[in-house]
Amino acid sequence: MLIMRMHHDLILTGLLFVTIAGSALAQSATPMDPLPSWNEGKSKAAIVEFVERVTDQSSPDFVPVAERIATFDNDGTLWSEQPLYFQGLYALDRVRKLAPDQPEWSNTEPFQSVLKGDLKGVMATGMPAIEKLIFATHADISGEEFQTSVRDWLATAKHPQTGLPFTKMIFQPMLELMAYLRANDFKVYIVTGGGIDFVRVFSEGTYEVPPEQVVGSSLDAKFEMTNGIPTILKTGKLDFIDDKAGKPVGIYRHIGRRPIFAAGNSDGDLQMLQYTTIPSDAKDNKPGFGLLVHHTDARREWAYDRDSHIGKLEKALDDAPQQGWLIVDMKDDWSKIYP
Amino acid sequence: MLIMRMHHDLILTGLLFVTIAGSALAQSATPMDPLPSWNEGKSKAAIVEFVERVTDQSSPDFVPVAERIATFDNDGTLWSEQPLYFQGLYALDRVRKLAPDQPEWSNTEPFQSVLKGDLKGVMATGMPAIEKLIFATHADISGEEFQTSVRDWLATAKHPQTGLPFTKMIFQPMLELMAYLRANDFKVYIVTGGGIDFVRVFSEGTYEVPPEQVVGSSLDAKFEMTNGIPTILKTGKLDFIDDKAGKPVGIYRHIGRRPIFAAGNSDGDLQMLQYTTIPSDAKDNKPGFGLLVHHTDARREWAYDRDSHIGKLEKALDDAPQQGWLIVDMKDDWSKIYP
């Protein structure tokens, strides 16, 4: 009754008030569970406890909004990464697509193996082969052409085992976690060992993370005016590898402050978790939360850690108990994997 | 009367509503002039016209909030830069401070000239000398130690001619312009040829630009765990020069989308203005605004352009009319220079 009377007055003063009152009413209702795909248990409780602690003004661990930086690895943390990083699958498809214009590839490694579908042959040639594939598919191309190529690929390519589009192989519980942090005024970044230009193509639509909040590995780029038109050209020179000890450096360069929340899933995230959770300065008493997604669910996703060639998790897993990092058990902690 | 009745109801339903209603009422009042230190005239009118055009949903030039990126050069655009970039003055002071522990500097150039106060001698030795000074004062130091050193310097150092602290030699009209853009949901970045680590120390307190929205030149950095404590160490290797053609590259790396508003004051900003105002793709029909601060006020600040060794403005000045870039005449357009 009161609300009806109020609404009557509000309508008289214009639609703006009604809208505001409506959203305020929604906010004053009992909050919905912000993490519905997380099973009740110590992992979910630890996350909620941390977020409540750093956002409670009366808590000694309160962190001002400007300092609420959260960083998420991408491969294996926000989406799957088996049997090969999805960006690697893009590179292989791209080689096949470009092959008709590159006849010499039919007898040059690693292209020859790619074109024969001999993935083991590609992997056997190791990092130099991978680098050759990356340069052949990611360099000497404008930033915009590259974006278009990745966008087109994501729109049609399917995962070889699940048959799903790659952007459907994202982890629903992690989407909820990022949304929960944003609702608590965190600025959420992706800090990926993958290519910054690759991830930026889908980060906003898929994760609600805008391009300016993606940190990643990069090739060098140069700016040119061609016939009066500005172009960013991706060159064949490696600029930065945002992995392992590179992750804190990437964070330092792009963000310029220590995160208070970091999530990863492999030893490539070890240093990011160290940087996030161990104060480097006695004056810095901000709390820090470290989270590791442990791939334990061979039925719904994949199960791997110490012995995996992709997403190897060993040192970070060993260090987690001592450092107080949360190990999320995919099988037990998540009621749902993909959306 | 209506408002009183409404307020009565609102109080019954809790303070939240009152607060919301109050701020909504404030918003519906006649807006104050957002650019009070800009004289009425074509410069101010052009800025307001652009902002209204891109924020008006019914305009063909409407730009969604996520795409409203604005980039500002720092030296000469947001604060003064004469007789030498202020970061250069920091480096000179730092050499003097470190000299007692570096006895060899008393007979080594360029340190010898610095210690003798012979600035012309320093400048005569050119870029290699400047680089030596930068490495001696900005490298082999942790990110945090560097920040502390810059913060301490800014708190006490005075400009050699005005006697003002450097953070008081910022341009009031540009502060208003940045605030005006933010009020219209622009994300405002600094894109500086100066050091990213240097500018980040004061950008938030001085310009309300958080560290993650500063792009600049950088030395390489590495991450180390020392006795279990994480450290970012600035190394003596140049990583990136965010000047001239480097500015669009810095923007591409850090932001990942083309700005729609860019402000500079020298030929170092030419490519940033080209990148901002000339679409590189026929599908990209976002409008772009380019602004050049022209230092024309020898009485209140400095007057220089084509012949200046600092902030040389020649090519961009020549290109401005054809490109439609706004040339802001400091003397005529600004009623106030410093706050």
Contacts between the chains, C-beta under 8 A, distances in Angstrom:
chain1	res1	chain2	res2	distance
A	2	B	9	6.9
A	2	B	12	6.4
A	2	B	13	6.6
A	3	B	13	7.5
A	5	B	9	6.2
A	6	B	6	7.4
A	6	B	9	4.4
A	6	B	10	7.1
A	6	B	13	6.6
A	9	B	2	6.8
A	9	B	5	6.1
A	9	B	6	4.4
A	9	B	9	6.3
A	10	B	6	7.0
A	12	B	2	6.3
A	13	B	2	6.6
A	13	B	3	7.3
A	13	B	6	6.5
A	16	B	24	5.8
A	16	B	28	8.0
A	17	B	21	6.7
A	17	B	24	6.4
A	20	B	20	4.9
A	20	B	21	7.6
A	20	B	24	6.2
A	21	B	17	6.6
A	21	B	20	7.6
A	24	B	16	5.6
A	24	B	17	6.2
A	24	B	20	6.1
A	28	B	14	7.6
A	28	B	16	7.2
A	66	B	204	7.4
A	66	B	210	6.1
A	69	B	212	7.7
A	142	B	280	7.8
A	143	B	252	6.1
A	144	B	280	6.6
A	144	B	281	5.5
A	187	B	212	7.4
A	196	B	253	7.3
A	196	B	256	7.4
A	197	B	256	7.8
A	200	B	256	4.9
A	204	B	66	7.3
A	210	B	66	6.1
A	211	B	255	7.0
A	211	B	256	3.2
A	211	B	257	5.7
A	212	B	69	7.7
A	212	B	187	7.4
A	212	B	254	6.8
A	212	B	255	4.6
A	212	B	256	5.8
A	212	B	257	7.3
A	214	B	256	6.8
A	218	B	253	6.4
A	221	B	249	5.0
A	221	B	252	5.8
A	221	B	253	7.0
A	222	B	245	6.8
A	222	B	249	6.5
A	223	B	245	4.4
A	223	B	246	7.7
A	223	B	247	7.9
A	223	B	248	4.1
A	223	B	249	5.4
A	223	B	252	7.9
A	223	B	271	5.7
A	223	B	275	6.8
A	224	B	245	7.6
A	225	B	271	7.8
A	225	B	274	6.3
A	228	B	278	7.1
A	229	B	278	6.6
A	229	B	280	5.5
A	230	B	248	6.7
A	230	B	271	7.6
A	230	B	274	5.2
A	230	B	275	4.8
A	230	B	278	5.4
A	230	B	280	4.8
A	231	B	280	5.7
A	232	B	248	6.5
A	232	B	249	6.9
A	232	B	252	4.9
A	232	B	280	7.8
A	245	B	222	6.8
A	245	B	223	4.4
A	245	B	224	7.7
A	246	B	223	7.7
A	247	B	223	7.8
A	248	B	223	4.1
A	248	B	230	6.7
A	248	B	232	6.5
A	249	B	221	5.0
A	249	B	222	6.5
A	249	B	223	5.4
A	249	B	232	6.9
A	252	B	143	6.2
A	252	B	221	5.9
A	252	B	223	7.8
A	252	B	232	4.9
A	253	B	196	7.3
A	253	B	218	6.5
A	253	B	221	7.0
A	254	B	212	6.7
A	254	B	254	6.2
A	255	B	211	7.0
A	255	B	212	4.6
A	256	B	196	7.4
A	256	B	197	7.8
A	256	B	200	4.9
A	256	B	211	3.2
A	256	B	212	5.8
A	256	B	214	6.8
A	257	B	211	5.7
A	257	B	212	7.2
A	271	B	223	5.7
A	271	B	225	7.8
A	271	B	230	7.6
A	274	B	225	6.3
A	274	B	230	5.1
A	275	B	223	6.8
A	275	B	230	4.8
A	278	B	228	7.1
A	278	B	229	6.6
A	278	B	230	5.4
A	280	B	142	7.8
A	280	B	144	6.6
A	280	B	229	5.5
A	280	B	230	4.9
A	280	B	231	5.7
A	280	B	232	7.8
A	281	B	144	5.5
